[in-house]
Amino acid sequence: MVKKLIPIILIAGTAFLVMKYVKAPESKKRFIKHLVVQIPYLPGRYYA
């Protein structure tokens, strides 16, 4: 039962985040895009 719910929860969570992004103001979208570009470098920057 739980294994059937996990994909549904992940899809619903993704859909929720996409809806929040689409409705966000342009400045917040720019911030999110900039942050996503930097994600690969964050662990080395803070945990090195």
WOWORA-V272819 format. One record per backbone hydrogen bond with DSSP energy under -1.0 kcal/mol. CO is the residue of the C=O (numbers start at 1). NH is the residue of the N-H. If there is no record, write none. Layout:
BEGIN
[[CO & NH] [CO & NH]]
END
This chain:
BEGIN
[[1 & 5] [2 & 6] [5 & 9] [6 & 10] [7 & 11] [8 & 12] [9 & 13] [10 & 14] [11 & 15] [12 & 16] [13 & 17] [14 & 18] [15 & 19] [16 & 20] [17 & 21] [18 & 22] [19 & 23] [25 & 29] [26 & 30] [27 & 31] [28 & 32] [29 & 33] [30 & 34] [31 & 35] [32 & 36] [33 & 37] [34 & 38] [38 & 41] [41 & 45] [42 & 46] [43 & 47]]
END
